[in-house]
Amino acid sequence: MLNIFLLPLAILTSYVFLDDEIINKISYIITSTGYVALAYLVITLSLPLLNSDSLKIKTRLFGISAFYFSMIHFILYVIDNSYDLTLIIEDALFRNYIIVGYLALLLLIPMYLTSFKYFKDKVKDWRKLHKIIYVVYFFILAHIYFIIKADYYYLILFSSIFLVIIIFKRYNIYKLNE
């Protein structure tokens, strides 16, 4: 698990400190951790398409890593706003990109908790709960959309990936029901 999580974090951190062309380093790290979290979410959604028992554990680890990077993304946002609770609450009430970002993070929490045996035993329908991942992904795409000023490359890329995953999952479900 540590490799999956720490390696990208180490690369990102070292890149920020070694690249003098990055002017606003905290903003860069905030953005990058958000994209790393989204990449992990894409992997989490994609691995079940391969339909392998050995990948089930890896899917869980990628999902947990997506949550951790989302938390880092959020914590850095709080730090960047100087821990100003008034400003953070104001953002939560009036900025669309913050609202959908908070919603995505809040919906990730029960999925994260039910990734552990203790909570799986407490929540019998935890598999249904994990279907929220599609709503989370949609909120993340909305989060990106509301932030973007001009370059829609990542939004189009991650939206297309999401569409392909949904199509493949629908195809597999249809194929299994025949």
Sequence and secondary structure as in RCSB ss.txt:
>XXXX:A:sequence
MLNIFLLPLAILTSYVFLDDEIINKISYIITSTGYVALAYLVITLSLPLLNSDSLKIKTRLFGISAFYFSMIHFI
LYVIDNSYDLTLIIEDALFRNYIIVGYLALLLLIPMYLTSFKYFKDKVKDWRKLHKIIYVVYFFILAHIYFIIKA
DYYYLILFSSIFLVIIIFKRYNIYKLNE
>XXXX:A:secstr
 HHHHHHHHHHHHHHHHH TT SSHHHHHHHHHHHHHHHHHHHHHHGGGG  THHHHHHHHHHHHHHHHHHHHHH
HHHHHTTT HHHHHHHHHH HHHHHHHHHHHHHHHHHHTTSHHHHHH TTHHHHGGGHHHHHHHHHHHHHHH SS
  HHHHHHHHHHHHHHHHHHHHHHHHH 
